[in-house]
Amino acid sequence: MKNTALTQTHEALGAKMVPFAGFNMPVQYEGVNIEHETVRQAVGVFDVSHMGEFLIEGEHALDLIQKVTSNDASKLVDGKAQYSCLPNDNGGIVDDLIVYKIKDQQYLLVVNASNIEKDWNWIQSKNDVGATMRDLSDDYSLLAIQGPKAIEAMQSLTSHDLSAINFYNFVVGDFAGVEHVIISATGYTGSGGFEIYCKNSEVKQIWDKVFEAGADFGIKPIGLAARDTLRLEMGYCLYGNDIDDTTSPLEAGLGWITKFTKDFTNSEALKQQKEAGVTRKLVAFELDERGIPRHGYDIVDSNGTKIGEVTSGTMSPSLGKGIGLGYVPTSFADVNSKIYIQIRKNAIPATVVKLPFYKN
């Protein structure tokens, strides 16, 4: 089990630690609902240093990225980030990721913790263009400072105007007395805020100063359990649940990051799928009655016939009702369609809704 540079800090704060993607990670401190509410109303800090970072450099860096990712990275300018995915050869997804353009011929790819080795090997196997690849995952830490008060609480720590960093943009600059950190606005919670990428040796200093600066704003450390409820309320996909090696980006509602203006891995087959139309879709649903949908629960029709499976589900702390995502045949995918979630012996009625669940 790997530790992050802040593991001892989390343990000292009384965090409940669990194994996650090969790392010893804080799942919660005070409790999921309190932590969820803190991010929705004030400001909370996640240690997400388990995420992977690859630096792709050289004159063919963009060629490689264009080849392995579904989105069009040629549209990126310095200081801009892009959500994308790595399609596999069989119509599924190797991983979803964020591509940062640091400068010409230099890009940072941020990948999921559980897929670091898999993604590295996959991208390397496609690198016949001679791009330089460096895996920085073990050397870098990542903090996500999220919530509506994040900008106000953190502004004293940097000379950059945090309110000027738009969604999916970033700056490289000073933060909490450390130079050359990446300050980006690519949040996974839907409540604003930003992420700090720094070296492992710098993260404790940054963490301490962040909590000092945020003291008057109700800042709290937040665990991975609340991260999951927050992202689910926004309908953001989680790799391994809502997308994986068997789900196509078009089925997952990720057509917007699948650009057929260029050739990429398996683009021809995905193009044909788009033209023919998908047979199943990832939908969002709310339970009509009390209950909590969980990952793996069956989705059934009015006759009790299985039509799909819940990929992510929870009791929404903001809405006070059961919400979830799952794949169903397209005939059940329209908004307001009625489906049923099999919770033990009961088929609980649910309604297909438009994302996001949470509208602030």
Summary of the structure (lengths in Angstrom):
residues: 360
radius of gyration: 20.5
end to end distance: 37.6
largest distance: 62.2
contacts: 1266
relative contact order: 0.15
helix: 27%
strand: 35%
